Amino acid sequence: MDAFNALTLTGEKTTLSPSDIENFGANLKGELIRSGDASYDECRAIWNGMIDRRPALIVRCGNQDDVIAAVKFARQYDLITSIRSGGHHVAGKAVCDSGLVIDLSLMNKVEVDPKERIARVQGGAKLGDLDEATSQYNLAAPVGVVSETGVAGLTLHGGFGWHSRKYGLAADNLLSVDVITADGRHLRASKDENQDLFWALRGGGGNFGVVTSFEFKLHPIESEVWLLMTLYPLSKARECMEYFREHMPNTPEEFSMINVFWSAPDQEAIPEQYRGLPVLVSFGCCLGDPDKAEKTIAPFRQISEPIADLSARMPFKEVQKVLDEDYPNGRHYYWKSVYINEISDDTIDRLIEYAENRPSALSSIDVWGLGGQVNRIKPESTAFYQRNAPYMIGIEANWDDPDDSQRNIKWARAIYDEFKNNLDAGLYLNFPGFAEEGEELLAKTYGPNYQKLKDIKAKYDPDNFFRGFMNLSGNGSR
Ligand SMILES: Cc1cc2nc3c(=O)[nH]c(=O)nc-3n(C[C@H](O)[C@H](O)[C@H](O)COP(=O)(O)OP(=O)(O)OC[C@H]3O[C@@H](n4cnc5c(N)ncnc54)[C@H](O)[C@@H]3O)c2cc1C
């Protein structure tokens, strides 16, 4: 084997010894992919087609020992390292240039203990793996709303989904985690062991170690729940948003909603004259007794005359798959978010204007209703600090032609800039754009928790080996 070059954490070139690489690869249960290997391009590709990074090595870990070996190998050469689980974070930091990727995607097993209502989830599992395993026992873990998303990134940065109003964030439902720290040690963190690390991992992202396993508290779920999916013409968006603003807060917490300014899909269920036109989708899910749920969502299905009403009763794991095909791998994505304090008349007008002026019909603006249990948990009790926002605007620029990148990104940033001072609460780090802004934004995002997080980082990763996707120790600009 020829000498093999890579980059160190300080940005210098280093040459990896061929025999070291050989030994490292030979002892893995999983596989080691090098640039030049047949599967290299497939393995370095992630969900966001805008990201085109070329790591020196990709370790597709087969078990926890592989993760330990990968951390130790990277430390031996002081290599730039990234952690990949679901590969769905928009900023694409799951893959690094010229360094080593610790890829957990082969580690996707889920074990459910139905009696204790606990799921043990390997670090590379996707939401769909988790939903599939738990639904067999009519149980569910509070995670996000698209089954292809990675459990790890979503949970470590918070995790909003259909259970959030009732049971809190994904991170709030963690019981323990297994972590490989920067010195290659395996630690367990929970409310009883390494409490500071457990606190930091619930919102602090990938800055502290590689989480190889998550233990979630599960909640009972009916064998069928109600999906709300009613499409209104954009001309009715004002009426729908006013109705949402007035009535959503009084609904049971089993019900959650996202108002999606989007385009009517090209589907048989949509009358031909509306296909491709801008719409407002009242999108939601009501857990709990299906008969009651049907009554809860009924008024949101008839706010005005809909274009189509695709609402239906179905198993929860199917609700989780409804949006999967709208976010294919390899499309171009730039997603940002901003918390807002209220949905004023002016906000509605501006969102309608932005929806009308989307450079790509694939793009959407999503107004999430938050609150409930997320709100009731004290902001200091986990690293995730911004718990009081009643709403979040998710800005999703989605497009196919690389030549359209600049105008799509500009559109998303304009919405963010317009609303970012509304609550001045920093970012939701699962929808952060490409993390162009650094320290100041992190300080806002973590509020009074920020200094404690940095102290815990210094304790567990004093050399700043794990840069996370926004680096807590530095300026977040990598
Ligand atoms: C289609 C789609 C739907 C989404 N829906 C929701 C939603 O409903 N609710 C919501 O809250 N968010 C949602 N998100 C955002 C999503 O939560 C984030 O993109 C999340 O970070 C993805 O996790 P991942 O494991 O796929 O990330 P990856 O891209 O694999 O990793 C992102 C970063 O997380 C860290 N990380 C990942 N794995 C580990 C690990 N095992 N140990 C330590 N650090 C790790 C690393 O810093 C890494 O760079 C959605 C995203 C997409 C693309």
The ligand as a Tripos MOL2 file, in Angstrom:
@<TRIPOS>MOLECULE
LIG
   53    58     1     0     0
SMALL
NO_CHARGES

@<TRIPOS>ATOM
      1 C1        -35.9500   14.9130    6.4010 C.3       1 LIG1
      2 C2        -35.6270   15.4710    7.7580 C.ar      1 LIG1
      3 C3        -36.6110   15.5580    8.7180 C.ar      1 LIG1
      4 C4        -36.3140   16.0710    9.9850 C.ar      1 LIG1
      5 N1        -37.3020   16.1230   10.9290 N.ar      1 LIG1
      6 C5        -37.0060   16.5850   12.1740 C.ar      1 LIG1
      7 C6        -37.9920   16.5990   13.1990 C.ar      1 LIG1
      8 O1        -39.1190   16.1960   13.0070 O.2       1 LIG1
      9 N2        -37.6470   17.0780   14.4090 N.ar      1 LIG1
     10 C7        -36.3960   17.5340   14.6820 C.ar      1 LIG1
     11 O2        -36.1580   17.9400   15.8090 O.2       1 LIG1
     12 N3        -35.4370   17.5250   13.7290 N.ar      1 LIG1
     13 C8        -35.7220   17.0600   12.4970 C.ar      1 LIG1
     14 N4        -34.7580   17.0480   11.5310 N.ar      1 LIG1
     15 C9        -33.4250   17.5550   11.8270 C.3       1 LIG1
     16 C10       -32.6100   16.4090   12.3850 C.3       1 LIG1
     17 O3        -32.9640   16.2360   13.7310 O.3       1 LIG1
     18 C11       -31.1070   16.7180   12.3130 C.3       1 LIG1
     19 O4        -30.7570   16.8510   10.9910 O.3       1 LIG1
     20 C12       -30.3140   15.6310   13.0130 C.3       1 LIG1
     21 O5        -29.1130   16.1810   13.4620 O.3       1 LIG1
     22 C13       -30.0640   14.4370   12.1360 C.3       1 LIG1
     23 O6        -29.4430   13.4150   12.8560 O.3       1 LIG1
     24 P1        -28.4470   12.4140   12.1100 P.3       1 LIG1
     25 O7        -28.0490   11.3760   13.0860 O.co2     1 LIG1
     26 O8        -29.0700   11.9850   10.8430 O.co2     1 LIG1
     27 O9        -27.2380   13.4190   11.8750 O.3       1 LIG1
     28 P2        -25.7910   13.2480   11.2430 P.3       1 LIG1
     29 O10       -25.7440   14.0960   10.0270 O.co2     1 LIG1
     30 O11       -25.3730   11.8410   11.1290 O.co2     1 LIG1
     31 O12       -24.9360   13.9410   12.3840 O.3       1 LIG1
     32 C14       -25.0440   15.3190   12.6590 C.3       1 LIG1
     33 C15       -24.1130   15.7020   13.7760 C.3       1 LIG1
     34 O13       -24.5920   15.1710   15.0160 O.3       1 LIG1
     35 C16       -23.5020   14.6860   15.8040 C.3       1 LIG1
     36 N5        -23.6660   13.2330   15.9670 N.ar      1 LIG1
     37 C17       -24.3070   12.3880   15.1320 C.ar      1 LIG1
     38 N6        -24.2740   11.1550   15.6250 N.ar      1 LIG1
     39 C18       -23.6070   11.2040   16.7890 C.ar      1 LIG1
     40 C19       -23.2550   10.2250   17.7600 C.ar      1 LIG1
     41 N7        -23.6110    8.9530   17.6230 N.pl3     1 LIG1
     42 N8        -22.5390   10.6230   18.8370 N.ar      1 LIG1
     43 C20       -22.1860   11.9220   18.9840 C.ar      1 LIG1
     44 N9        -22.4930   12.8720   18.0890 N.ar      1 LIG1
     45 C21       -23.2050   12.5210   17.0020 C.ar      1 LIG1
     46 C22       -22.2440   15.0410   15.0530 C.3       1 LIG1
     47 O14       -21.7690   16.2800   15.5150 O.3       1 LIG1
     48 C23       -22.7120   15.1500   13.6180 C.3       1 LIG1
     49 O15       -21.9270   16.0460   12.8440 O.3       1 LIG1
     50 C24       -35.0130   16.5240   10.2690 C.ar      1 LIG1
     51 C25       -34.0190   16.4450    9.2990 C.ar      1 LIG1
     52 C26       -34.3210   15.9210    8.0580 C.ar      1 LIG1
     53 C27       -33.2540   15.8630    7.0320 C.3       1 LIG1
@<TRIPOS>BOND
     1     1     2 1
     2     2     3 ar
     3     2    52 ar
     4     3     4 ar
     5     4     5 ar
     6     4    50 ar
     7     5     6 ar
     8     6     7 ar
     9     6    13 1
    10     7     8 2
    11     7     9 ar
    12     9    10 ar
    13    10    11 2
    14    10    12 ar
    15    12    13 ar
    16    13    14 ar
    17    14    15 1
    18    14    50 ar
    19    15    16 1
    20    16    17 1
    21    16    18 1
    22    18    19 1
    23    18    20 1
    24    20    21 1
    25    20    22 1
    26    22    23 1
    27    23    24 1
    28    24    25 2
    29    24    26 1
    30    24    27 1
    31    27    28 1
    32    28    29 2
    33    28    30 1
    34    28    31 1
    35    31    32 1
    36    32    33 1
    37    33    34 1
    38    33    48 1
    39    34    35 1
    40    35    36 1
    41    35    46 1
    42    36    37 ar
    43    36    45 ar
    44    37    38 ar
    45    38    39 ar
    46    39    40 ar
    47    39    45 ar
    48    40    41 1
    49    40    42 ar
    50    42    43 ar
    51    43    44 ar
    52    44    45 ar
    53    46    47 1
    54    46    48 1
    55    48    49 1
    56    50    51 ar
    57    51    52 ar
    58    52    53 1
@<TRIPOS>SUBSTRUCTURE
     1 LIG1         1 GROUP 0 **** ****
